[in-house]
Amino acid sequence: MNPRFAYQLIAAAVVMLLLGFILPFSMMIGVLPSTFLLNFFSFAVSVAGLFTGIIALSMLVSNYRNRRDE
């Protein structure tokens, strides 16, 4: 597996996690209206970012272990 792809996935996961933090925070301070669709979207983006980050980190660990064993 290409480690560059894993780093790109980590970057995408960080962006999704930040978006999942910024959206509820801006709803809490009153910048954005709190709608069901926006709440669901921020939750889904946050969960997707978490899973994407876990998958990317497991890809990096697998790549490191395979390279170390050779």
C-alpha positions in Angstrom: 0.0 0.0 0.0 1.2 3.5 -0.8 1.9 5.4 2.4 1.1 8.7 0.6 -2.5 7.6 0.2 -2.7 6.9 3.9 -1.4 10.4 4.7 -4.0 11.8 2.3 -6.6 9.9 4.2 -5.3 11.2 7.5 -5.5 14.8 6.1 -9.1 14.2 5.0 -10.0 12.7 8.4 -8.5 15.8 10.2 -10.6 18.1 7.9 -13.8 16.0 8.6 -13.1 16.0 12.4 -12.5 19.7 12.4 -15.7 20.3 10.4 -17.5 18.0 12.9 -16.3 20.3 15.7 -16.7 23.7 14.0 -20.3 23.1 12.9 -21.8 22.2 16.3 -19.7 25.0 18.0 -21.0 27.6 15.5 -24.6 26.3 16.1 -24.0 26.6 19.9 -22.8 30.2 19.7 -25.6 31.2 17.3 -23.8 31.7 14.1 -25.6 28.9 12.3 -29.2 27.8 12.9 -29.6 24.4 14.6 -31.6 22.3 12.2 -32.0 18.6 12.1 -30.2 18.2 8.8 -27.2 20.3 9.9 -27.0 18.4 13.2 -27.1 15.0 11.4 -24.6 16.2 8.9 -22.1 17.4 11.5 -22.5 14.1 13.4 -22.1 12.0 10.3 -19.0 14.0 9.2 -17.4 13.6 12.6 -18.0 9.8 12.7 -16.8 9.4 9.1 -13.6 11.3 10.0 -13.0 9.2 13.0 -13.4 5.9 11.1 -11.3 7.3 8.1 -8.5 8.2 10.5 -8.5 4.8 12.2 -8.4 3.1 8.8 -5.6 5.3 7.6 -3.5 4.7 10.7 -4.0 1.0 10.4 -2.8 1.2 6.8 0.3 3.0 7.9 1.0 0.5 10.7 0.5 -2.4 8.3 2.8 -0.8 5.8 5.5 -0.2 8.5 5.2 -3.8 9.8 5.5 -5.3 6.3 8.5 -3.1 5.5 10.2 -4.0 8.8 9.7 -7.7 8.3 11.4 -7.7 4.8 
